[in-house]
Each structure stands twice: as C-alpha cells, then as structure tokens.
Amino acid sequence: MAIVYMSAIASINRKQCEVQADFDLRGDRVRSISSGCGKSIALYESRKQETRKHPVTNDSLTYRRLFELEACLLEKERSGKSGLFGQLIVR
C-alpha cells in the first residue's frame, strides 16, 4: 500500500496531477475523480516499473518483481526455510 501513497504524493509534488482538477476534496476526505483516477493508475503502474536493489541479493529488480520475490521469500520464511527474506523497505 505504501507504493500507492508514494505515487500519489510524488505525482502532486511533481505537478503531474492537479489537486483541484483531479480530486474531490470534502472536509478531511480526498477522493480521486475520473481524470485523477486514470492518472493515478498510470503513475502507479509506472512506479512499479522503476528498479531498485533487493536488500539481500543486491539484484536490481522492478518494484513489481521485488514485491513478488518478497512474497515468495516470506512464505519460505514462514515454512521454516529462513534465509533471503529481506523485509523490503519501500521509499
């Protein structure tokens, strides 16, 4: 879930989304409207294609692949085969 929030915040900071045009602001709630929803999904998918090094193997992988790998390694950890689970910290 962190990567979703990171993408949304980054898109606003980079002025890729316009708060007034792409979001419905009601009190302390924010909802993406149709134009913002499309942009948000595209930016999220783009973010998942960025690469980062795995904390244990040091391989350069996309976020998409890192999440898949961490899920597999976590399952191995839970089944008693400890080792490479790196507890990936998303930044």
WOZICOR-V183902 format. One record per residue. RES is the residue in one small letter. SS is DSSP state (@ for helix, = for strand, . for the rest). PHI is phi as a letter, one per 20 degrees, with the letter a starting at -180 (NA if undefined). OMEGA is omega in degrees with one decimal (999 if undefined). Layout:
# WOZICOR-V183902
res=RES ss=SS phi=PHI omega=OMEGA
res=RES ss=SS phi=PHI omega=OMEGA
This chain:
# WOZICOR-V183902
res=m ss=. phi=NA omega=-178.6
res=a ss=@ phi=f omega=-178.5
res=i ss=@ phi=f omega=176.5
res=v ss=@ phi=f omega=179.1
res=y ss=@ phi=f omega=179.0
res=m ss=@ phi=f omega=179.7
res=s ss=@ phi=f omega=-179.6
res=a ss=@ phi=f omega=-179.1
res=i ss=@ phi=f omega=179.3
res=a ss=@ phi=f omega=-178.9
res=s ss=@ phi=f omega=177.1
res=i ss=@ phi=f omega=179.0
res=n ss=@ phi=f omega=-179.5
res=r ss=. phi=e omega=-179.7
res=k ss=. phi=l omega=174.8
res=q ss=. phi=e omega=175.9
res=c ss=. phi=c omega=175.8
res=e ss=. phi=d omega=-174.7
res=v ss=@ phi=g omega=-176.7
res=q ss=@ phi=f omega=-176.1
res=a ss=@ phi=e omega=-171.9
res=d ss=@ phi=d omega=-176.9
res=f ss== phi=c omega=175.4
res=d ss== phi=d omega=-177.8
res=l ss== phi=d omega=178.5
res=r ss== phi=c omega=-177.8
res=g ss=. phi=m omega=179.8
res=d ss=. phi=e omega=-179.7
res=r ss== phi=d omega=178.3
res=v ss== phi=c omega=178.8
res=r ss== phi=c omega=178.9
res=s ss== phi=f omega=176.0
res=i ss=. phi=e omega=-170.7
res=s ss=@ phi=g omega=179.7
res=s ss=@ phi=f omega=179.1
res=g ss=@ phi=f omega=-180.0
res=c ss=@ phi=f omega=178.8
res=g ss=@ phi=f omega=178.2
res=k ss=@ phi=f omega=-178.5
res=s ss=@ phi=f omega=179.6
res=i ss=@ phi=f omega=179.3
res=a ss=@ phi=f omega=-179.9
res=l ss=@ phi=f omega=176.8
res=y ss=@ phi=f omega=178.9
res=e ss=@ phi=f omega=176.9
res=s ss=@ phi=f omega=-179.9
res=r ss=@ phi=f omega=-179.8
res=k ss=@ phi=f omega=178.2
res=q ss=. phi=e omega=176.8
res=e ss=. phi=f omega=-177.7
res=t ss== phi=d omega=179.2
res=r ss== phi=b omega=178.7
res=k ss== phi=e omega=175.5
res=h ss=. phi=f omega=-174.9
res=p ss=. phi=f omega=-178.3
res=v ss=. phi=d omega=-176.3
res=t ss=. phi=e omega=-179.2
res=n ss=. phi=m omega=175.7
res=d ss=. phi=f omega=176.8
res=s ss== phi=e omega=-175.4
res=l ss== phi=c omega=174.4
res=t ss== phi=f omega=176.0
res=y ss=@ phi=g omega=179.4
res=r ss=@ phi=g omega=-178.7
res=r ss=@ phi=f omega=177.7
res=l ss=@ phi=f omega=179.2
res=f ss=@ phi=f omega=178.0
res=e ss=@ phi=f omega=-179.2
res=l ss=@ phi=f omega=179.8
res=e ss=@ phi=f omega=177.9
res=a ss=@ phi=f omega=177.7
res=c ss=@ phi=f omega=-179.0
res=l ss=@ phi=f omega=176.7
res=l ss=@ phi=f omega=178.4
res=e ss=@ phi=f omega=176.3
res=k ss=@ phi=f omega=179.1
res=e ss=@ phi=f omega=-179.5
res=r ss=@ phi=f omega=-179.3
res=s ss=. phi=e omega=175.3
res=g ss=. phi=n omega=178.8
res=k ss=. phi=e omega=-175.4
res=s ss=. phi=f omega=177.7
res=g ss=. phi=q omega=-167.9
res=l ss=. phi=e omega=-178.4
res=f ss=. phi=g omega=-171.4
res=g ss=. phi=d omega=-177.1
res=q ss=. phi=l omega=-177.8
res=l ss=. phi=g omega=175.7
res=i ss=. phi=d omega=-178.5
res=v ss=. phi=e omega=177.9
res=r ss=. phi=c omega=999
